[in-house]
Amino acid sequence: MNDFERMISGRLYNAGSPDIDKIHQRGMTLCDRFNRLPLTRMKAKERTLYKLIPTSKENELVIFPPFYCEYGVNIRVGKECFVNYNCTFLDIAPITLEDFVWIGANVTLATPMHPFIAEERIMAEYPDGYHDLEYARPITLKKNVWVCSSATIIGGVTVGENSIVAAGAVVTKDVPPNSIVAGVPARVVREIDEDDRLNVWETYINDEIPMSKRDKEKNS
């Protein structure tokens, strides 16, 4: 097992190893190119995104630049995911976005982990050279998840299907399905239920202000 394989499997790895450095440099170069290409060169921008995140091509991923990641190949996306401006995906371990995941602006998904004991965390002389040893834990956003602006999700977290992560939340543990979480650290505020339904089509064609049953009861 080389260091890249160790890295994506959650084992300790040497971040400076040649096999990792090659893939890392490729990912950061493609990411930089994606951000620098103007919107007038949309086809070239799309091709760069497909190279950076290979699963994006068949699944119609939309990303508004700037976007930042380290490898790209460790990001796996389902159908019709959307990532808004200025998001950072530190994809040391795999980051998975299942179908129809929406990511707000300024969101950070951070998989890297480091030892808590300082002498284990810092650079040191090992039998194979002078370096540090680090590891990572995956992040999974299940189907239909919405992560609102400026939220942070750390490694090892799975956000359950249909759930919402509120703006500015810091998610440090798994989120159950059909839930709203908020705060630092994030906690479950409540479940999402039928009282949240807006009847969107009827509201749209009637040109009404969107308001759920829950909102109407609060305002009555």
Solvent accessible surface area in square Angstrom, and as a share of the most:
residue,aa,sasa,rsa
1,M,140,0.63
2,N,72,0.37
3,D,32,0.17
4,F,28,0.11
5,E,80,0.36
6,R,85,0.31
7,M,0,0.00
8,I,54,0.27
9,S,56,0.36
10,G,32,0.30
11,R,116,0.42
12,L,79,0.39
13,Y,3,0.01
14,N,23,0.12
15,A,38,0.29
16,G,59,0.57
17,S,7,0.05
18,P,113,0.71
19,D,46,0.24
20,I,1,0.01
21,D,64,0.33
22,K,161,0.68
23,I,49,0.25
24,H,39,0.17
25,Q,90,0.40
26,R,114,0.42
27,G,0,0.00
28,M,76,0.34
29,T,87,0.51
30,L,20,0.10
31,C,6,0.04
32,D,65,0.34
33,R,110,0.40
34,F,5,0.02
35,N,39,0.20
36,R,183,0.67
37,L,13,0.06
38,P,67,0.42
39,L,118,0.59
40,T,129,0.75
41,R,122,0.45
42,M,86,0.39
43,K,143,0.60
44,A,6,0.05
45,K,6,0.03
46,E,57,0.26
47,R,139,0.51
48,T,5,0.03
49,L,10,0.05
50,Y,64,0.24
51,K,117,0.49
52,L,1,0.00
53,I,1,0.00
54,P,73,0.46
55,T,46,0.27
56,S,0,0.00
57,K,137,0.58
58,E,142,0.64
59,N,25,0.13
60,E,119,0.53
61,L,14,0.07
62,V,73,0.42
63,I,13,0.07
64,F,74,0.31
65,P,30,0.19
66,P,51,0.32
67,F,0,0.00
68,Y,100,0.38
69,C,11,0.06
70,E,36,0.16
71,Y,6,0.02
72,G,0,0.00
73,V,53,0.31
74,N,4,0.02
75,I,1,0.01
76,R,111,0.41
77,V,11,0.06
78,G,14,0.14
79,K,115,0.49
80,E,95,0.42
81,C,1,0.01
82,F,51,0.21
83,V,1,0.01
84,N,37,0.19
85,Y,115,0.44
86,N,68,0.35
87,C,0,0.00
88,T,35,0.20
89,F,2,0.01
90,L,50,0.25
91,D,0,0.00
92,I,7,0.04
93,A,1,0.00
94,P,16,0.10
95,I,0,0.00
96,T,36,0.21
97,L,1,0.00
98,E,51,0.23
99,D,38,0.20
100,F,73,0.31
101,V,0,0.00
102,W,145,0.51
103,I,2,0.01
104,G,10,0.09
105,A,22,0.17
106,N,69,0.35
107,V,1,0.00
108,T,39,0.23
109,L,0,0.00
110,A,21,0.16
111,T,0,0.00
112,P,36,0.23
113,M,31,0.14
114,H,76,0.34
115,P,21,0.13
116,F,175,0.73
117,I,102,0.52
118,A,54,0.42
119,E,133,0.60
120,E,99,0.44
121,R,95,0.35
122,I,104,0.53
123,M,95,0.42
124,A,29,0.22
125,E,131,0.59
126,Y,61,0.23
127,P,147,0.93
128,D,110,0.57
129,G,25,0.24
130,Y,136,0.52
131,H,15,0.07
132,D,23,0.12
133,L,47,0.23
134,E,23,0.10
135,Y,45,0.17
136,A,1,0.01
137,R,114,0.42
138,P,69,0.43
139,I,0,0.00
140,T,33,0.19
141,L,0,0.00
142,K,67,0.28
143,K,77,0.33
144,N,59,0.30
145,V,1,0.00
146,W,115,0.40
147,V,0,0.00
148,C,20,0.12
149,S,47,0.30
150,S,60,0.39
151,A,0,0.00
152,T,40,0.23
153,I,0,0.00
154,I,57,0.29
155,G,6,0.06
156,G,42,0.40
157,V,2,0.01
158,T,49,0.29
159,V,0,0.00
160,G,6,0.06
161,E,70,0.31
162,N,54,0.28
163,S,0,0.00
164,I,40,0.20
165,V,0,0.00
166,A,25,0.19
167,A,71,0.55
168,G,34,0.33
169,A,0,0.00
170,V,42,0.24
171,V,1,0.01
172,T,63,0.37
173,K,130,0.55
174,D,89,0.46
175,V,9,0.05
176,P,63,0.39
177,P,75,0.47
178,N,63,0.33
179,S,2,0.02
180,I,32,0.16
181,V,3,0.02
182,A,33,0.25
183,G,36,0.35
184,V,110,0.63
185,P,60,0.38
186,A,7,0.05
187,R,155,0.56
188,V,76,0.44
189,V,94,0.54
190,R,78,0.28
191,E,122,0.55
192,I,50,0.25
193,D,68,0.35
194,E,117,0.52
195,D,45,0.23
196,D,39,0.20
197,R,138,0.50
198,L,64,0.32
199,N,86,0.44
200,V,106,0.61
201,W,154,0.54
202,E,92,0.41
203,T,17,0.10
204,Y,154,0.59
205,I,99,0.50
206,N,88,0.45
207,D,134,0.69
208,E,101,0.45
209,I,143,0.72
210,P,84,0.53
211,M,68,0.30
212,S,7,0.04
213,K,115,0.49
214,R,45,0.16
215,D,55,0.28
216,K,118,0.50
217,E,102,0.46
218,K,149,0.63
219,N,106,0.54
220,S,127,0.82
